Amino acid sequence: MAVKVGFVSLGCPKNLLNTEVMLAKLVDHGMEIVAEDIEADVIVINTCAFIESAKNEAIDNILDIAWLKKNRDLKGIVVTGCLPQRYKEEVLKELPEVNCVLGTGSLDDICEAVEVAYKGGTFACFDDVDKQELGGERVITTPDHFAYVQIAEGCDNCCTYCVIPGIRGRFRSRQMSDIVGEVNNLAAMGVKEICLVAQDTTRYGEDIYGTYCLDSLISELSQIKGIEWIRILYCYPDRITDGLINEFKTNKKLVKYIDMPIQHINDDILRRMNRRDSSQSIKEIIAKLRKEVPGIVIRSTLIVGFPGETQKQFEELRDFIKEIKFERLGVFEYSREEGTPAYDFPKQVSESTKSKRLDALMKLQNKIHNEYNAGFINKEIKVICEGYDQVSECFFGRSYADAPDIDGKVYFSSARRVKEGEFVTVKITEVLDYDLFGNLVR
């Protein structure tokens, strides 16, 4: 009888891709994947440990699953990903409910770990993260019309607040032919939208081809029949080339949406964060993108409360947001992470001050976002349908301005049935907070 395996995948899309690879390995090994935790013999929890809240979420999930081990028929727990990679055997010591742990370089050992856990044993493996093979067969867990595609792994930027280089290893790109082959297979399966991800997508190709090749990769992928939307996340401002901007201008399949984390705008804080950008260079690339690519949606992320951030520096950041008016923006409180240079920086900002600054920026951004959304009223926009909402009794989907699981939705009424993954035209009539509502035109 096949071992029944349940999965919990936490964190970012890059983590989800690792989950999908492990699922494929287990299926190939003859194991059965089950959707309900209570049906599983073994549960794998693929964790994130980027910041304190992610660590807490991972631990809470482990303890919740441990209840099944104590009170039901669950035989074993396997913890994979960033949490064990960061804390190694500490996970087994501090959480005795866990049977096996695998680091981010040990995806290939998932079958052995599940077998050991099923028998009630313990197992730990932390192979070299830099030698973990990229890509590979995977079980797609996203909707049929959409998939993430990893183009690189790791990071060499070494921002002073970030643990990613220690967890994910050095930056390394996948071969372009490998990525093109994968996307061809996805298109054959009916995928219409792909989202390219890496810790730093704009650096793609530098390590293996000697130059930034994201624009060339996008050009190649746009030739694949069936793929209608290509979206890119995690673009570093200083690596946005003229070639990439030209793709935004001329390539109809590349949606006019760019995720470009900048973290702050004050030059002193950027320097202490070990970011390569300056206030001037950030403003220049934003101005260039908006001039060269009319209608482009710029999403960014910011950190408030970095060690030493003064009220004046915070106000500079707030004024910058008022000036730029990002179409999409996420703001996070600085998380003090052991093992990072910033952990020992002087003048750590109090939790209450960080919270107040976060609230102030999010209130400001909410106003900006609503004004931006209001600009869609009475306009017709292209939407990819993602399903039907029984509560509101209408269909929903996303426009080019909305990345999956990050941004808002477009809800719309229709006299006919709209299939999931179908592209339709919707006339917007109303703003619903972060979402839009309209009527099907065609």
MOFEN-V16474 format. One line per field, one symbol per residue. ss: DSSP state (a for helix, b for strand, c for the rest). A space follows every 10 residues. Layout:
BEGIN
ss->???
END
This chain:
BEGIN
ss->cccbbbbbbc ccaaaaaaaa aaaaaaaacc cbbcccaaac cbbbbbbccc caaaaaaaaa aaaaaaaaaa accccbbbbb baaaaaacca aaaacccccb bbccccaaaa aaaaaaaacc ccbbbcccaa accccccccc cccccbbbbb cbbccccccc cccaaaaacc cbbccaaaaa aaaaaaaacc ccbbbbbccc aaaccaaaac cccaaaaaaa acccccccbb bbccccaaac caaaaaaaaa cccbbbbbbc ccbcccaaaa aaccccccaa aaaaaaaaaa aaccccbbbb bbbbcccccc aaaaaaaaaa aaaacccbbb bbbccccccc aaaacccccc aaaaaaaaaa aaaaaaaaaa aaaacccccb bbbbbbbbbc cccbbbbbcc cccccccccb bbbccccccc ccbbbbbbbb bbccbbbbbb cc
END
